[in-house]
Amino acid sequence: MNEKTKHPALWTVLFTLISLLWIFPIALVVLNSFKSKVDIASNPFTFSSKSFVGMSNYVLGSNRTDFPMSFLWTIVVTVGSVILILLCTSMCAWWIVRVNNWAAKLLYVLFLFNMIVPFQMVMYTLAYITNTLKLNTPWGLWIIYLGFGAGLAVFIFTGVIKGIPQELEESAMIDG
């Protein structure tokens, strides 16, 4: 019998407390979003009917930020980036697995290195180059996200493609 099965109640209580600790700040933000600034400053942890301002904070925030257009651009950038990453990295991973020469191995190692380098290490240089090359548009984000997402995607795709037998591809070519 291991430690987890000896004291399941202890583990349940421990993880419940940790969960509450993680959820508390989010709940506090949601609670305070329905109050005025004065009420937040005076009583951030309480909620009374006098301090309730309704959805006016959300309406005000939506009117000031053009939320629908921002949300649309978020969808465009996300969907475009995912499609670009899937198309480019799936073909690259197939080449790495099926060609299997020194260049493919070197490229695979470079993609793995891409996963190791943290974003914080390159963000200043990336911002400078992005502004210099005028890539600070939603379409330029596709290229940037491709660069940062390619390492993990190639790693996953190479694992999947290695699991597909070569004979299956050969028979598909013969069958047309």
Buried (B, 14 or more C-beta within 10 A) or exposed (E): EEEEEEEEEEEEEEEEEEEEEEEEEEEEEEBBEBBBEEBBEEBEEEBEEEBEBEEEBEEEEEEEEEEEEEEEEEEBBEEBBBEBBEEBBBEBBBBBBEEEEEEBEEBBEEBBEBBEEEEEEEEEEBEEEBEEEEBEEEEBBBBBBBEBBBBBBBBEBBEEBEEEEEEEEEEEEEEE
